[in-house]
Amino acid sequence: MLTQTEITKIEHEVQQVPVRKAAVIEALKIVQEQRRWVSDENVEDIAALLGMSADEVDSVATFYNLIFRQPVGRHVILLCDSISCWVMGYEDIRHTLLELLAIKKYGQTTADGRFTLLPNPCLGTCDHAPALMIDNDLYRDLKVEMLQGILNKYE
Amino acid sequence: MEAPLTSAIQPGVSLDIKGYEAAGGYQALRKVLQQMTPQEVTALVKESNLRGRGGAGFSTGMKWSFVPMDMEGPKYLVANADEMEPGTFKDRWLLEGNPHQLIEGMIISAYAIQAGISFVFLRWAYKEAAREIRRAISEAYAAGYLGRNILGSGFDLEMHLHTGVGRYMCGEETALLNSLEGRRAVPRAKPPFPQISGLFGRPTIVNNVETLSYIPHIVSKGVAWFQGLSRTGDGGTKIYGVSGRVNKPGAWELPMGVTMRELLEEYAGGMQHGYRFRGALPGGASTDFLTDAHLDTPMDFTAVAAAGSRLGTGTMVVLDDHTCPVGFVHNLEHFFAQESCGFCTPCREGLPWTEKILYALEQGQGTAADLEQLDLHTRLLGPGNTFCALAPGAMEPLQSALKYFREDFEQHVHEKRCPYGNHTY
């Protein structure tokens, strides 16, 4: 079940567009903002609200890499894996992060549910490579020894 | 040296409406609404020969002139702020530092095509830009620059900020429109072009942030001024950037046509100690490598094309002599394969194949036949064989790496290893 807050916010977005289903990306963003990810049940509820089939909603949800269709941790780390960061030492950052988080690969969440680590294409800060984002925060000019301190800021 | 786009920007500060107006902001809009017809604005921009700064370099005024002005019903203007070309970080500077300049450019451009609704399509990662644009849009509404009957002219314009949810494809203008309509960001067949049938089937212009930000300056100071800023036939200044193993990576607004050597040596401070320049992608991930033989090439649309590459976004990524060219291209093809929307076969099937071959080469498992396969792919995924420019763009760094760094590829095959050391992916 979508909450009344979610429905109100989605209906507000529907007002901005000529057809209801054009608000589907906004609806997915609204739900994810509240719940951190979008479940099958959420997909069905959004579909019903916007007059779409669940598959139609899911085809949009799964297309975009920043709509999460699986549970994620309390904080999502997006590590830039594009060319300037790769040249400037991305691989060391990735290895260290995997070690510090005690996970094996991208897409995994730490045992305490604190972090999920994902790769992300170019964060658009190539003159300060390597870079990563945690939630809304950008970290640049990364060095391996900075990583523990950065992680410590997040509960 | 004049830097009209960036001279008002202070590091770490986003110009608010008072600061922007004090620097002469919104005077061009007043001039347009009081003294110019929409057709005169389009004619002025066409005459300036302002070329699109998003990568393709198409004439902005020409693009606008395809909008059917007598068509009844809504028209749209969209600012493409989905800066996602790897190696590109120029629009971020304008979006964070001077959002009103973009907004004024959008209002004037919307007036030229008589659009009543406009969108800023902003990539998800630009959180600070989103805050500043949201603030600037509401300041512009409060000052009467947006909304109904702007400055008493009778012209109405609404403006919305749309923040994306990822995918490089959103930078392609027809895919961007699909995304704004709440669909998967796959490209549309052209024709009809968006100027005729774009957002929700209505006439739509999509322009890059740097392009739109130039419009107020061209209106205020004129065509001769704009062309005089440049050293070459392509007018204006350009925001250039350099990243990689240089001493001072960064972005600078410089006269169109500065050379690669000036950018690299004077502005980026030369290569880091112990690193030698081997080549660079002059304008983002989807441009052909240029090498030290090309360092005196003026960085404008025409000269970079003549040298066998593209100006693209004007932000250069440097390949140094400690970085494996095969690994470098593998990183790029991994990106393109991942970002392919899967809509057409050569791109969906061909890009993962090139990525796997490059991976095998890096792991010491490549064969001579693999190099032939890579050569073949650069033709099969080239222009004319795919639905949009993603796959042809992906082939540009690959084909030029095979040409300029062939011996590196062959060494991977003969020595059955990456001579630059083991990369783990």
Boltz contact constraints between the chains, C-beta under 6 A:
constraints:
  - contact:
      token1: [A, 18]
      token2: [B, 200]
      max_distance: 6.0
  - contact:
      token1: [A, 21]
      token2: [B, 182]
      max_distance: 6.0
  - contact:
      token1: [A, 22]
      token2: [B, 181]
      max_distance: 6.0
  - contact:
      token1: [A, 22]
      token2: [B, 182]
      max_distance: 6.0
  - contact:
      token1: [A, 24]
      token2: [B, 182]
      max_distance: 6.0
  - contact:
      token1: [A, 25]
      token2: [B, 182]
      max_distance: 6.0
  - contact:
      token1: [A, 60]
      token2: [B, 184]
      max_distance: 6.0
  - contact:
      token1: [A, 63]
      token2: [B, 184]
      max_distance: 6.0
  - contact:
      token1: [A, 64]
      token2: [B, 165]
      max_distance: 6.0
  - contact:
      token1: [A, 64]
      token2: [B, 166]
      max_distance: 6.0
  - contact:
      token1: [A, 64]
      token2: [B, 167]
      max_distance: 6.0
  - contact:
      token1: [A, 65]
      token2: [B, 166]
      max_distance: 6.0
  - contact:
      token1: [A, 66]
      token2: [B, 124]
      max_distance: 6.0
  - contact:
      token1: [A, 66]
      token2: [B, 165]
      max_distance: 6.0
  - contact:
      token1: [A, 66]
      token2: [B, 166]
      max_distance: 6.0
  - contact:
      token1: [A, 67]
      token2: [B, 165]
      max_distance: 6.0
  - contact:
      token1: [A, 82]
      token2: [B, 86]
      max_distance: 6.0
  - contact:
      token1: [A, 82]
      token2: [B, 335]
      max_distance: 6.0
  - contact:
      token1: [A, 83]
      token2: [B, 86]
      max_distance: 6.0
  - contact:
      token1: [A, 83]
      token2: [B, 87]
      max_distance: 6.0
  - contact:
      token1: [A, 83]
      token2: [B, 285]
      max_distance: 6.0
  - contact:
      token1: [A, 83]
      token2: [B, 317]
      max_distance: 6.0
  - contact:
      token1: [A, 83]
      token2: [B, 331]
      max_distance: 6.0
  - contact:
      token1: [A, 83]
      token2: [B, 332]
      max_distance: 6.0
  - contact:
      token1: [A, 84]
      token2: [B, 87]
      max_distance: 6.0
  - contact:
      token1: [A, 84]
      token2: [B, 243]
      max_distance: 6.0
  - contact:
      token1: [A, 84]
      token2: [B, 317]
      max_distance: 6.0
  - contact:
      token1: [A, 86]
      token2: [B, 331]
      max_distance: 6.0
  - contact:
      token1: [A, 87]
      token2: [B, 244]
      max_distance: 6.0
  - contact:
      token1: [A, 87]
      token2: [B, 323]
      max_distance: 6.0
  - contact:
      token1: [A, 121]
      token2: [B, 335]
      max_distance: 6.0
  - contact:
      token1: [A, 122]
      token2: [B, 86]
      max_distance: 6.0
  - contact:
      token1: [A, 123]
      token2: [B, 125]
      max_distance: 6.0
  - contact:
      token1: [A, 124]
      token2: [B, 83]
      max_distance: 6.0
  - contact:
      token1: [A, 124]
      token2: [B, 89]
      max_distance: 6.0
  - contact:
      token1: [A, 124]
      token2: [B, 92]
      max_distance: 6.0
  - contact:
      token1: [A, 125]
      token2: [B, 89]
      max_distance: 6.0
  - contact:
      token1: [A, 126]
      token2: [B, 87]
      max_distance: 6.0
  - contact:
      token1: [A, 126]
      token2: [B, 89]
      max_distance: 6.0
  - contact:
      token1: [A, 126]
      token2: [B, 243]
      max_distance: 6.0
  - contact:
      token1: [A, 127]
      token2: [B, 243]
      max_distance: 6.0
  - contact:
      token1: [A, 127]
      token2: [B, 249]
      max_distance: 6.0
  - contact:
      token1: [A, 127]
      token2: [B, 250]
      max_distance: 6.0
  - contact:
      token1: [A, 136]
      token2: [B, 127]
      max_distance: 6.0
